[in-house]
Amino acid sequence: MLIDEVHIVIKSGNGGDGLAHLYSDGSRPKGGPDGGKGGDGGDVYFKAVSDISRLNQFRFPKKFMAEDGERGDQNNRSGASGNDLILEVPVGTVINYDNGTSKELTEVGEIFLATKGGKGGWGNHHFRSSTNQTPREFQRGQVTEFKNLFLQLKLIADVGLIGLPNAGKTSLLNELTNANARVANYPFTTLEPNLGVMKGGRIIADIPGLVEGAVQGKGLGIKFLKHIERTRLLVHCLSVESSDPAADYQTVRSELNNYSTNLAEKKELLVLTKSDLISPEKLTSIKKLLKAKLSVSIIDTDSLKKLNDLIAKELNTQN
Protein backbone atom coordinates (compact mmCIF):
# COMPACT_ATOMS: atom_id res chain seq x y z
CA MET A 1 0.00 0.00 0.00
CA LEU A 2 1.44 3.32 -1.06
CA ILE A 3 1.07 6.14 1.46
CA ASP A 4 1.09 9.42 -0.48
CA GLU A 5 -0.54 11.77 2.06
CA VAL A 6 0.14 11.88 5.78
CA HIS A 7 -0.15 14.24 8.75
CA ILE A 8 2.76 14.22 11.20
CA VAL A 9 4.09 16.31 14.07
CA ILE A 10 7.73 17.28 14.36
CA LYS A 11 9.74 19.03 17.05
CA SER A 12 13.33 20.17 17.12
CA GLY A 13 15.32 19.68 20.33
CA ASN A 14 15.15 22.09 23.24
CA GLY A 15 18.30 23.97 24.12
CA GLY A 16 20.08 22.81 27.26
CA ASP A 17 20.11 25.04 30.34
CA GLY A 18 23.24 26.92 31.29
CA LEU A 19 24.93 25.98 34.56
CA ALA A 20 25.37 28.18 37.64
CA HIS A 21 28.45 26.93 39.47
CA LEU A 22 31.23 28.48 41.57
CA TYR A 23 34.53 26.65 41.69
CA SER A 24 37.06 26.66 44.52
CA ASP A 25 40.27 24.79 45.27
CA GLY A 26 43.29 25.07 47.50
CA SER A 27 45.04 27.69 45.39
CA ARG A 28 41.83 29.64 44.69
CA PRO A 29 39.73 29.43 47.84
CA LYS A 30 37.45 32.27 46.78
CA GLY A 31 36.76 30.48 43.52
CA GLY A 32 34.74 31.98 40.73
CA PRO A 33 31.96 31.35 38.21
CA ASP A 34 32.65 28.44 35.87
CA GLY A 35 29.18 27.34 34.75
CA GLY A 36 29.16 26.49 31.03
CA LYS A 37 26.66 27.06 28.27
CA GLY A 38 23.91 24.56 27.50
CA GLY A 39 24.07 22.59 24.26
CA ASP A 40 21.90 23.51 21.27
CA GLY A 41 18.92 21.32 20.46
CA GLY A 42 18.99 19.14 17.36
CA ASP A 43 17.46 20.33 14.09
CA VAL A 44 14.86 18.43 12.01
CA TYR A 45 15.60 17.96 8.31
CA PHE A 46 13.83 16.32 5.40
CA LYS A 47 15.88 14.56 2.73
CA ALA A 48 14.53 13.59 -0.69
CA VAL A 49 15.21 10.00 -1.82
CA SER A 50 14.19 8.05 -4.92
CA ASP A 51 12.08 5.49 -3.00
CA ILE A 52 8.40 6.44 -3.59
CA SER A 53 7.31 4.32 -0.63
CA ARG A 54 9.22 6.24 2.05
CA LEU A 55 6.09 7.98 3.34
CA ASN A 56 4.97 4.54 4.53
CA GLN A 57 7.27 4.98 7.55
CA PHE A 58 4.87 7.66 8.85
CA ARG A 59 1.79 5.44 8.73
CA PHE A 60 1.72 4.64 12.45
CA PRO A 61 4.29 6.80 14.33
CA LYS A 62 3.07 10.37 13.99
CA LYS A 63 5.43 12.33 16.25
CA PHE A 64 9.12 12.83 15.47
CA MET A 65 11.52 14.74 17.69
CA ALA A 66 15.20 15.64 17.54
CA GLU A 67 17.32 15.35 20.68
CA ASP A 68 17.51 18.06 23.33
CA GLY A 69 20.78 19.79 24.13
CA GLU A 70 22.45 18.85 27.40
CA ARG A 71 22.98 21.14 30.37
CA GLY A 72 26.22 23.13 30.66
CA ASP A 73 29.02 21.72 32.79
CA GLN A 74 31.67 22.91 35.22
CA ASN A 75 35.00 24.45 34.13
CA ASN A 76 33.04 26.46 31.53
CA ARG A 77 32.37 23.36 29.47
CA SER A 78 29.40 23.52 27.13
CA GLY A 79 26.79 20.82 27.21
CA ALA A 80 26.59 18.46 24.24
CA SER A 81 24.31 19.49 21.40
CA GLY A 82 21.36 17.25 20.58
CA ASN A 83 21.58 15.02 17.51
CA ASP A 84 19.76 16.22 14.42
CA LEU A 85 16.85 14.20 13.04
CA ILE A 86 16.83 13.53 9.28
CA LEU A 87 13.55 12.22 7.86
CA GLU A 88 13.70 10.67 4.39
CA VAL A 89 10.79 11.34 2.03
CA PRO A 90 10.24 10.53 -1.65
CA VAL A 91 11.41 13.08 -4.18
CA GLY A 92 8.32 15.04 -5.19
CA THR A 93 7.06 15.42 -1.61
CA VAL A 94 5.39 18.71 -0.68
CA ILE A 95 5.88 19.69 2.98
CA ASN A 96 2.94 21.83 4.10
CA TYR A 97 2.96 23.80 7.35
CA ASP A 98 -0.28 24.69 9.12
CA ASN A 99 0.49 28.41 8.62
CA GLY A 100 0.04 28.03 4.86
CA THR A 101 3.70 27.88 3.80
CA SER A 102 5.10 24.89 1.96
CA LYS A 103 8.29 23.44 0.51
CA GLU A 104 8.63 21.04 -2.43
CA LEU A 105 11.57 18.63 -2.66
CA THR A 106 12.21 18.16 -6.36
CA GLU A 107 15.69 16.60 -6.54
CA VAL A 108 17.11 13.39 -5.10
CA GLY A 109 19.48 14.26 -2.27
CA GLU A 110 17.89 17.65 -1.59
CA ILE A 111 17.87 18.49 2.12
CA PHE A 112 15.49 20.93 3.76
CA LEU A 113 15.72 22.35 7.28
CA ALA A 114 12.18 22.00 8.59
CA THR A 115 12.69 23.39 12.08
CA LYS A 116 15.72 24.71 13.94
CA GLY A 117 16.78 23.43 17.34
CA GLY A 118 16.63 25.67 20.40
CA LYS A 119 19.68 27.62 21.52
CA GLY A 120 21.44 26.56 24.68
CA GLY A 121 21.34 28.95 27.63
CA TRP A 122 24.38 30.74 29.01
CA GLY A 123 26.03 29.57 32.23
CA ASN A 124 27.07 31.96 34.99
CA HIS A 125 30.63 32.20 33.60
CA HIS A 126 29.15 34.31 30.79
CA PHE A 127 27.67 36.84 33.24
CA ARG A 128 30.84 37.60 35.23
CA SER A 129 32.01 41.22 35.23
CA SER A 130 34.25 43.59 37.18
CA THR A 131 31.32 44.57 39.35
CA ASN A 132 29.85 41.11 39.73
CA GLN A 133 32.60 38.53 40.08
CA THR A 134 30.43 35.77 41.52
CA PRO A 135 27.22 35.81 39.48
CA ARG A 136 24.79 33.04 40.15
CA GLU A 137 22.73 33.93 37.12
CA PHE A 138 22.23 31.42 34.33
CA GLN A 139 19.97 31.17 31.30
CA ARG A 140 17.42 28.51 30.50
CA GLY A 141 17.68 26.78 27.15
CA GLN A 142 15.28 27.78 24.39
CA VAL A 143 12.16 25.60 24.33
CA THR A 144 10.92 24.71 20.85
CA GLU A 145 7.37 24.13 19.68
CA PHE A 146 5.65 21.21 18.00
CA LYS A 147 4.86 21.80 14.32
CA ASN A 148 2.00 20.14 12.46
CA LEU A 149 2.90 19.11 8.92
CA PHE A 150 0.96 17.66 6.01
CA LEU A 151 3.18 15.67 3.65
CA GLN A 152 1.84 15.12 0.15
CA LEU A 153 3.61 13.12 -2.55
CA LYS A 154 3.34 14.25 -6.15
CA LEU A 155 5.38 11.96 -8.36
CA ILE A 156 8.00 13.55 -10.56
CA ALA A 157 7.92 11.72 -13.88
CA ASP A 158 8.52 12.78 -17.46
CA VAL A 159 5.70 10.64 -18.85
CA GLY A 160 2.36 9.60 -17.38
CA LEU A 161 0.42 6.63 -18.78
CA ILE A 162 -3.31 7.31 -18.44
CA GLY A 163 -6.47 5.56 -19.55
CA LEU A 164 -9.42 3.51 -18.34
CA PRO A 165 -8.82 0.37 -16.25
CA ASN A 166 -7.48 -2.55 -18.26
CA ALA A 167 -6.25 -0.32 -21.09
CA GLY A 168 -2.86 -2.04 -21.15
CA LYS A 169 -0.86 0.70 -19.37
CA THR A 170 1.01 -1.58 -16.99
CA SER A 171 1.94 -4.01 -19.76
CA LEU A 172 3.35 -1.11 -21.77
CA LEU A 173 5.31 0.11 -18.77
CA ASN A 174 6.85 -3.32 -18.34
CA GLU A 175 7.87 -3.44 -22.00
CA LEU A 176 9.24 0.09 -22.17
CA THR A 177 11.16 -0.24 -18.89
CA ASN A 178 12.26 -2.91 -16.41
CA ALA A 179 9.45 -2.11 -13.97
CA ASN A 180 8.03 -5.67 -13.78
CA ALA A 181 4.73 -4.37 -12.42
CA ARG A 182 1.84 -6.75 -11.71
CA VAL A 183 -0.53 -7.38 -14.62
CA ALA A 184 -3.91 -9.18 -14.69
CA ASN A 185 -6.96 -9.20 -16.92
CA TYR A 186 -9.34 -7.31 -14.64
CA PRO A 187 -9.92 -3.66 -13.77
CA PHE A 188 -7.88 -1.90 -11.09
CA THR A 189 -4.93 -4.27 -11.16
CA THR A 190 -2.90 -1.12 -10.54
CA LEU A 191 -3.89 0.24 -7.15
CA GLU A 192 -0.91 2.55 -6.83
CA PRO A 193 1.46 4.24 -9.29
CA ASN A 194 4.26 2.20 -10.82
CA LEU A 195 7.46 3.84 -11.99
CA GLY A 196 10.02 2.76 -14.55
CA VAL A 197 13.03 4.26 -16.29
CA MET A 198 13.12 4.34 -20.08
CA LYS A 199 16.19 4.46 -22.28
CA GLY A 200 17.83 7.84 -21.86
CA GLY A 201 16.91 8.00 -18.18
CA ARG A 202 13.37 9.29 -18.67
CA ILE A 203 10.96 8.34 -15.89
CA ILE A 204 7.55 6.97 -16.86
CA ALA A 205 4.66 6.43 -14.45
CA ASP A 206 1.70 4.07 -14.84
CA ILE A 207 -1.20 5.90 -13.22
CA PRO A 208 -4.13 3.82 -11.88
CA GLY A 209 -7.14 3.70 -14.20
CA LEU A 210 -9.74 6.42 -14.23
CA VAL A 211 -13.46 5.80 -14.50
CA GLU A 212 -16.36 8.08 -15.25
CA GLY A 213 -17.14 10.05 -12.10
CA ALA A 214 -13.62 9.75 -10.66
CA VAL A 215 -13.65 13.41 -9.65
CA GLN A 216 -16.75 12.64 -7.56
CA GLY A 217 -14.94 9.77 -5.88
CA LYS A 218 -15.97 6.77 -7.98
CA GLY A 219 -13.51 3.95 -8.60
CA LEU A 220 -10.13 5.05 -7.29
CA GLY A 221 -11.37 8.64 -7.34
CA ILE A 222 -8.90 11.47 -7.82
CA LYS A 223 -6.41 9.91 -5.42
CA PHE A 224 -3.75 9.55 -8.09
CA LEU A 225 -4.63 12.35 -10.51
CA LYS A 226 -2.22 14.60 -8.63
CA HIS A 227 0.60 12.26 -9.59
CA ILE A 228 0.41 13.32 -13.23
CA GLU A 229 0.29 17.07 -12.56
CA ARG A 230 4.06 17.31 -12.91
CA THR A 231 4.51 15.09 -15.95
CA ARG A 232 5.68 16.68 -19.16
CA LEU A 233 3.78 14.31 -21.45
CA LEU A 234 0.62 12.20 -21.15
CA VAL A 235 0.38 8.95 -23.09
CA HIS A 236 -3.33 8.18 -23.31
CA CYS A 237 -3.78 4.42 -23.71
CA LEU A 238 -6.98 3.28 -25.38
CA SER A 239 -7.78 -0.42 -25.74
CA VAL A 240 -9.05 -1.49 -29.16
CA GLU A 241 -11.00 -4.26 -27.39
CA SER A 242 -13.50 -1.64 -26.21
CA SER A 243 -16.99 -1.64 -27.72
CA ASP A 244 -16.83 2.17 -27.95
CA PRO A 245 -13.25 3.52 -28.00
CA ALA A 246 -14.42 7.07 -28.76
CA ALA A 247 -16.63 7.14 -25.65
CA ASP A 248 -13.76 5.73 -23.56
CA TYR A 249 -11.50 8.51 -24.78
CA GLN A 250 -14.04 11.21 -23.90
CA THR A 251 -14.57 9.70 -20.43
CA VAL A 252 -10.93 10.14 -19.49
CA ARG A 253 -10.68 13.57 -21.10
CA SER A 254 -13.73 14.74 -19.15
CA GLU A 255 -12.21 13.60 -15.86
CA LEU A 256 -8.97 15.45 -16.64
CA ASN A 257 -10.89 18.63 -17.46
CA ASN A 258 -13.01 18.37 -14.34
CA TYR A 259 -9.95 17.92 -12.14
CA SER A 260 -7.61 20.57 -13.53
CA THR A 261 -7.49 22.85 -16.55
CA ASN A 262 -3.69 22.80 -16.48
CA LEU A 263 -3.69 19.01 -16.44
CA ALA A 264 -6.13 18.84 -19.34
CA GLU A 265 -3.90 21.14 -21.40
CA LYS A 266 -0.81 18.96 -21.09
CA LYS A 267 0.66 17.51 -24.28
CA GLU A 268 -1.03 14.18 -25.02
CA LEU A 269 -0.18 11.22 -27.25
CA LEU A 270 -3.16 9.01 -28.05
CA VAL A 271 -2.02 5.39 -28.43
CA LEU A 272 -4.20 2.41 -29.33
CA THR A 273 -3.22 -0.66 -27.32
CA LYS A 274 -3.68 -4.43 -27.83
CA SER A 275 -3.61 -3.90 -31.60
CA ASP A 276 -3.00 -7.61 -32.21
CA LEU A 277 -6.50 -8.49 -30.97
CA ILE A 278 -8.49 -7.03 -33.87
CA SER A 279 -8.28 -7.14 -37.65
CA PRO A 280 -6.02 -4.68 -39.50
CA GLU A 281 -9.07 -3.18 -41.20
CA LYS A 282 -10.86 -2.44 -37.94
CA LEU A 283 -7.64 -1.10 -36.41
CA THR A 284 -7.19 1.31 -39.33
CA SER A 285 -10.78 2.49 -38.94
CA ILE A 286 -10.41 3.21 -35.20
CA LYS A 287 -7.05 4.88 -35.69
CA LYS A 288 -8.51 7.18 -38.35
CA LEU A 289 -11.62 7.96 -36.28
CA LEU A 290 -9.68 8.99 -33.19
CA LYS A 291 -6.64 10.41 -35.00
CA ALA A 292 -4.39 8.23 -32.84
CA LYS A 293 -0.67 8.74 -33.18
CA LEU A 294 0.19 5.06 -33.02
CA SER A 295 -1.13 1.57 -32.40
CA VAL A 296 0.93 -0.84 -30.32
CA SER A 297 1.03 -4.41 -29.11
CA ILE A 298 3.31 -5.83 -26.45
CA ILE A 299 4.11 -8.73 -28.80
CA ASP A 300 5.09 -6.36 -31.62
CA THR A 301 8.60 -5.08 -30.85
CA ASP A 302 8.55 -2.77 -33.85
CA SER A 303 5.49 -0.91 -32.56
CA LEU A 304 7.07 -0.62 -29.10
CA LYS A 305 10.21 0.87 -30.60
CA LYS A 306 8.11 3.38 -32.52
CA LEU A 307 6.33 4.37 -29.31
CA ASN A 308 9.62 4.76 -27.48
CA ASP A 309 11.00 6.93 -30.30
CA LEU A 310 7.83 9.03 -30.43
CA ILE A 311 7.93 9.69 -26.69
CA ALA A 312 11.59 10.70 -26.93
CA LYS A 313 10.84 13.03 -29.83
CA GLU A 314 7.98 14.75 -28.02
CA LEU A 315 10.05 15.24 -24.87
CA ASN A 316 13.01 16.58 -26.84
CA THR A 317 10.82 19.24 -28.47
CA GLN A 318 9.99 20.55 -24.97
CA ASN A 319 13.64 21.04 -23.99
ABEGO torsion letter per residue (X at the ends): XBBABBBBBBBBBBBBBBBBBBBBBAABAAEEBABBBBBBBBBBBBBBBABAAAAAAAAABABBBBBBBBBBBBGGBBBBBBBBBBBBBBBGBBBBBAAGBBBBBABBGBBBBABBBBBBBBBAAAABBAABABBABBBBBBBBBBBBBBBBBBBBBABBBBEBBGAGAAAAAAAABAAGBBBBBBBGABABBBBBBBBGGBBBBBBBBBBBGAAAGBEAEAAAAAAAAABABBBBBBBAABABAAAAAAAAAAAAAAABAAAAABBBBBBBBGAAABBAAAAAAAAAAAGBABBBBAABAAAAAAAAAAAAAAAAAAX
